[in-house]
Amino acid sequence: MPDTRFQRAIAAIDHRNAEDPNTIVIGGVERKKEQAHAELVGSWIDRLVPDASEPLRLAARAHHVRRWTIPRDSFPDGRAGYLHWRRSLQDVHAAELRAIMEAEGYAPDLVDRAEHIVRKRELARDPDVQVLEDALCLVFLDTQFSELASRLSEEKMIEVLRKTMKKMSAQAISLALALDLSPMERELLEKASS
């Protein structure tokens, strides 16, 4: 049994994400998708900000907790439907994180802070929100770039990469350019960053 409230909170998030019916292959190993993503985001947080606060670390771990419970196709097509779906997901993630942190005895100000971060409000004005977004973008590039690039035209992929990089800090873009990418992926990323 984990012995600190932080470890217990992480274990509670992981327990919820272990119920994910969706899987992803990371490093040749099939894993529960949201559990694997949560761990990867946490690893990037450690690289970006080694002394990150507990609210940031918990928000990173819970950024998509129980995401599969609200499928995208349960909302209308189009941008308005997509944005409504995203807000609904943020409500679920924030409520799950709040319940976990409150159960572990976190002070209200720390719970509020973690909830603020997981909702990704004030991107680029709030350093913790920016770090979370950087980590999310780096996980996307590290785990989904190749598959997405195989399905999209070069023009569309460059557009996706530009939108992704627009949300990233200079530090994260530098790390993205240093990822182990195929020559084609590196070329796409360099075109998007120019």
N, C-alpha and C positions, 0 to 999 in steps of 0.2 A: 504494500500500500504506500503510495507517495506520502512523504512526510511534511511537506510545506503546503500552504494554501495555493501557492502558484503551481506546484506540481500536481496537486489535486484538481485544480481548474483545468490544466492542460489535459490531464487524464479524462476529465469529464467531456471536454470538447472532442478528444480523440474517440471516446466511446460513442458519442453521437455520430461522428463521421464514419465510424466503422460500420454503421448501418446502411451506408450508401450502396445501392444496388449497381451503380455504375463502376466500371473499372478502367484503369489506364495502365499501360506498360511503361515502367520507368527503369532504365538500366537492365532491360530484359526480364524484369519481374512484374507480374500482374499485381496491382494494388487497388484498394478502394480509392476511387478518383479523388474525392474531397479530402480524405485523410492524407493521401500522398501530396496533394497540392498544398495543404496546410503545413506539412513538414517542410516542403521546399520553400515556401514563402518564409517560414521561420528561419531557415538556413540563410536565405538572402538578407533577412533583417540582421542576423548576426554578422554578416560580412559588411553590410552598409553602416550599421551602428552597433558596434560590439557592446556598448553599455546601454542599450535600449531599455526603456522603462517597462515595468510589468504590464501597464495598460496597453502599450504598443505591442509587446510580445503576445499578449492574450488576444488582442484585436487581429493580429496577423494569423494566429492559429484558428480563430473563429470567423475569418473573413467570409467563408462560404459554408459555415456550419449548417447542415441539413438543407443544402441548396436544392437537392433533387426533389424536395417535397412540393416545390412550386415550379412545375415544368413551363418552359417558355411557351409551348403551344396551348397553355391554358389562358393566354392573353391574346388579344387581336394582333394580326400582322401589322407591320409598319412601325415607324419610329415611335409614335405615341404609345402603341401597345408595348413596345420594347422598353421604353422609359418607365411605364407603369409597372411592368414586370420587375425591372431593376429596383424600383423603390419598394415594392412588396418584398423582394428578397432582402433588402437592407433592413426592413422592419423585422423579418424573421431572424436574421443574423444578430441584430442588436438585442432583440428580446431573449434569445438563447444565451448570449454572452452575459447579459444583465442577470439572468436567473442563476447562471453558474457562479458568477462573481459574488452575488449577494449570498448564495448558499455557503460560500467559503469565507464570508465575513469581511469582504472588502468594503472599505469606507465608500459612502455615496459619491464623493468627488472622484475617486479612482474608477468607480463603475461608470460614472458619467463620461469621464475622459475616454475610457476604452470604447464606450458606445459611440462617442463622437468620431473616433478614429475609424471604427468599423463601418460607419456610414459614409466615410470618405468626404466629409464636408470640408470646405476651404482648402481644396487641393492647391498646392503651391504657396499658400499663406501659412499653413500649419506644417511645420517640419515633420511631425510624426505621420500625418496623412500623406505627405509627399514620399516619405520612406516606404510606407505601405504600398503606395501606388508603384513606386520603383520596383519593389520586390515582386509585385503581381505581374508587371510587365516583363521582368526578367524571367520569371517562371513561364510565362506565355512563350517567350522567345526560345527558351530552353526545351520546352516540352511539346509545343503545338505548332511552332513555326514551320517545321519541315512538312508536316502533314497538310497544313493549310496551303502552303506554297505549291504542293502537288495538285491541289484542286482549283486554285485561282490563276487567272492570267497574271502575267508579270505586272501589268499596269494596275490591276486591282490589288495585288499583293503589296506593291509599293505604296499604294494609298493606305492600306491597313497599317503598314509599318510606319508611315508618316504620322498617322493618327496616334499610334502607340507611342512613338518617340516624342510627340508633342506633349504628352503627359509626364515624361520622364525628366529627371534632373540630369545635369551634365555628368555627374558621377555615374549614374546608372547607364547613360548612353555609352560612356567609356567602357563600362563593364560589359555591356551588350556587344560592343564591337570586339571584345576580347573573348567572347564565347567560342566554343569549339563548333564551328559551323562548316557546312559543306561549301565548296567554292561558289556554287550558285546562290546559296543563302547569304553568304558574305557579300556577294555582288549586289543582291537585292537590298540588303541592309545599308550598304554604302551608298547606293543610289537614293534610298529613302532619306538618308542623313545629309545629303548634299543639297 
